[in-house]
Every structure is written in C-alpha cells, then in structure tokens.
Amino acid sequence: MSVVGPDLAKVYVNVLDETIPERPDELAFYVVPGLTSDAKDLIGHQSVWRKAAPAALKKHSKGKVSSELLHHAEEWWPTPSSQGTLVLSERARKYPDLIEQFFGVHKVIDGTVAEVTAGVRALVTPRLDRF
C-alpha cells in the first residue's frame, strides 16, 4: 500500500476517537516529488479507499479493528487531494519572510573542530568564571 494509505488510516482513527476534535471536510497531501498512480487512485476514489481501508486500519491499529471504525471508514469521505512540488513552490514564493525565517542561513562558521572549540571556550569560559 502506498504511503497515503497509512496516513488516511491515521486520520480516520484520530477523527473517530476525537484526537482530531472536528471532522475535516478536506484533506490535502503535500508531496514531493509526486504520488504513484495507486496513491492517486486511493485519494481520488472513495471506492478504492473502501477496499483498502480494513487492511490499512488494521495495520495502523496493530490489531483488530472495531466495527465502528470500519463503518466510519465506509461512510465518511474527507475529499482528499494532493499538492505536488510545483504548486508548493509557487505557494512558498508568496511568503519569502517565512522561508527566510525557517531556512535562511544567518551565520556560517568556517574552521576546524579544534578552532571552533577554542572559539566557543574563549566566549564561554569568562562567563563561567563569574560563577
């Protein structure tokens, strides 16, 4: 089963036991570089999920699956979709400040381990001596 199956199973379990307190109307899978045709079928067609659900739920639950959970998997369909690399890149370009905050390099240390260690000691030792 594709990686989507276990993720769908997790959502179904967490919605039923209210770990996710509100039942979502949609699910979006953000994937890089893309999904296999089997994974696309799984999120694109409820009938495919219904066939795969018992095995996915059993694997996620590590055992027996309640009839309530199986019924939940049969009835509820959160309209899954996927967003691929290109779409993610386009969306990310709208938030350059956020990208800089999380991924920007602000300082590069260039030196050997011994040089960096000596530099850190030179900064830390005087402060420790005060205590």
C-alpha positions in Angstrom: 0.0 0.0 0.0 1.2 3.5 -0.8 2.3 5.9 1.9 -1.1 7.6 1.6 -3.0 4.5 3.0 -1.4 4.7 6.4 -1.9 8.4 6.6 -5.6 8.1 5.7 -5.9 5.3 8.3 -4.4 7.6 11.0 -6.8 10.4 10.1 -9.8 8.0 10.3 -8.7 6.7 13.7 -8.0 10.1 15.1 -11.2 11.6 13.9 -13.3 8.7 15.3 -11.6 8.9 18.8 -11.7 12.7 18.6 -7.9 13.2 18.8 -8.8 15.5 15.9 -11.8 17.2 17.5 -13.5 18.4 14.4 -14.2 16.3 11.4 -12.4 17.9 8.4 -14.2 18.3 5.1 -11.0 18.1 3.1 -7.5 16.6 3.4 -4.5 17.8 1.5 -1.4 15.7 1.0 1.7 17.8 0.2 4.0 15.5 -1.7 7.4 15.8 -3.2 8.0 14.8 -6.0 4.6 13.2 -6.6 2.2 10.3 -5.9 2.1 6.9 -7.6 -0.9 6.1 -9.6 -2.1 3.7 -6.8 -1.8 6.6 -4.3 -3.7 8.9 -6.6 -6.4 6.3 -7.0 -6.6 5.9 -3.2 -7.2 9.5 -2.5 -9.2 10.1 -5.7 -11.8 7.4 -5.3 -13.7 6.5 -2.2 -14.4 3.1 -3.6 -10.7 2.4 -3.7 -10.3 3.6 -0.1 -13.2 1.3 1.0 -11.4 -1.7 -0.4 -8.1 -0.7 1.2 -9.4 0.6 4.5 -9.7 -2.7 6.5 -6.0 -3.6 5.9 -4.8 0.0 6.4 -6.8 0.4 9.6 -5.6 -3.0 11.0 -2.0 -2.1 10.3 -2.3 1.3 11.9 -4.2 -0.1 14.9 -1.8 -3.0 15.2 -4.6 -5.4 15.7 -8.3 -5.9 15.5 -10.4 -3.1 14.0 -13.8 -2.3 15.6 -16.9 -2.4 13.6 -17.5 1.2 14.5 -14.1 2.2 12.8 -14.9 0.1 9.8 -18.3 1.7 9.4 -16.6 5.2 9.8 -14.2 4.3 7.0 -17.0 3.2 4.8 -19.2 6.2 5.3 -17.1 9.3 5.8 -15.1 10.7 2.9 -13.0 13.8 3.6 -12.4 14.7 0.0 -8.6 14.1 -0.1 -6.4 15.9 -2.6 -2.7 16.3 -3.3 -0.4 19.2 -3.9 2.9 18.5 -5.7 6.3 20.1 -6.0 5.3 22.9 -8.4 2.3 24.0 -6.5 4.2 24.0 -3.3 7.0 26.1 -4.8 4.5 28.6 -6.2 2.8 28.9 -2.8 6.1 29.2 -0.9 7.2 32.2 -3.1 4.3 34.2 -1.7 5.9 34.1 1.8 9.6 35.0 1.4 9.9 36.2 5.0 8.7 32.8 6.3 11.1 31.0 4.1 13.9 33.2 5.3 12.9 32.7 8.9 12.9 28.9 8.7 15.6 28.1 6.1 17.8 31.2 5.8 21.5 30.8 6.8 22.4 33.6 9.1 25.9 32.7 10.0 28.4 30.3 8.7 31.3 29.0 10.8 34.3 28.1 8.8 37.1 26.3 10.7 38.3 23.1 12.1 36.7 21.4 15.1 39.6 22.5 17.2 39.3 26.1 16.1 35.6 26.2 16.7 36.0 24.6 20.1 38.7 27.1 21.1 36.4 29.9 19.9 33.5 28.7 21.9 35.7 28.2 25.0 37.0 31.7 24.7 33.4 33.0 24.7 32.0 30.7 27.4 34.9 30.4 29.9 34.9 34.1 31.1 31.2 33.8 31.8 31.6 30.6 33.7 34.4 32.1 35.8 31.9 34.6 37.2 30.0 31.8 38.8 
